[in-house]
Amino acid sequence: MSASWVIDLDGDVDRATLGRLRAVLGLSEVGRLGDDWDELFGEVKRTIAGVSTNVGLWRDVDSRGWRLDIDLLAEPDDSDVQDLLAAVRAQVEAAGVQVASIASRR
């Protein structure tokens, strides 16, 4: 079974920040910030640090918190997973967003 990871983002995401996140992560443009019920704001299937992944950017309709869901499409070594998570963290921070937490959904 493949692993999944959740990266909780810290703070609010405005239109400019959303655009930067989509750009650095290569996410599709879905969802509207002004629609309270929109949850998915971008997704992509890509290889990060040598690991094939599905990445989705989500906004929780209740808490208004933001997160990245990362589904690994294979069973990489632990060091490859750590490289992947470090690469995603660096990309998120390059967009001006801080990572609040990273957790496995294994």
KOLZADREN-13021 format. One line per 3 residues: number of its first residue (from 1); for each residue x, z, y of C-alpha. Coordinates in steps of 0.05 Angstrom, whole numbers. Layout:
N
NUM = X Z Y; ...
***
This chain:
106
1 = 0 0 0; 25 -18 69; 34 35 122
4 = 0 41 189; 24 75 253; -12 98 315
7 = 24 102 382; -16 141 433; -2 121 505
10 = 3 170 562; -37 159 626; -86 109 654
13 = -80 35 644; -101 -7 703; -106 -84 706
16 = -33 -93 725; -9 -46 671; -54 -79 619
19 = -24 -147 638; 47 -120 630; 31 -89 562
22 = 0 -154 538; 60 -193 562; 115 -150 532
25 = 79 -141 466; 54 -213 461; -18 -191 456
28 = -79 -236 463; -124 -225 523; -189 -194 498
31 = -231 -138 528; -252 -123 599; -230 -61 635
34 = -296 -57 673; -337 -57 608; -342 15 585
37 = -357 -7 513; -297 -54 504; -246 -22 458
40 = -198 -77 435; -154 -103 491; -104 -146 453
43 = -78 -162 385; -22 -202 353; 10 -214 286
46 = 85 -215 297; 152 -195 270; 185 -136 306
49 = 255 -112 286; 249 -155 223; 183 -124 201
52 = 118 -165 198; 62 -128 233; -7 -132 262
55 = -10 -97 330; -74 -79 367; -83 -46 435
58 = -144 -1 437; -182 42 488; -224 98 460
61 = -294 95 490; -303 170 489; -235 198 510
64 = -214 136 551; -146 144 518; -103 84 499
67 = -66 71 434; -29 18 395; -47 10 322
70 = 9 -20 281; -4 -44 211; 57 -62 170
73 = 46 -123 127; 100 -105 77; 136 -43 52
76 = 200 -40 94; 255 11 87; 249 75 129
79 = 306 52 173; 269 -14 187; 206 25 206
82 = 246 69 253; 277 6 285; 207 -23 292
85 = 179 40 325; 239 44 372; 230 -29 392
88 = 156 -20 406; 170 44 446; 222 6 487
91 = 172 -51 500; 117 -3 521; 164 34 568
94 = 188 -32 596; 115 -44 616; 116 22 655
97 = 77 63 604; 99 126 569; 89 141 496
100 = 52 206 484; 60 208 408; 74 167 346
103 = 40 184 280; 37 152 211; -30 137 178
106 = -1 133 107
***
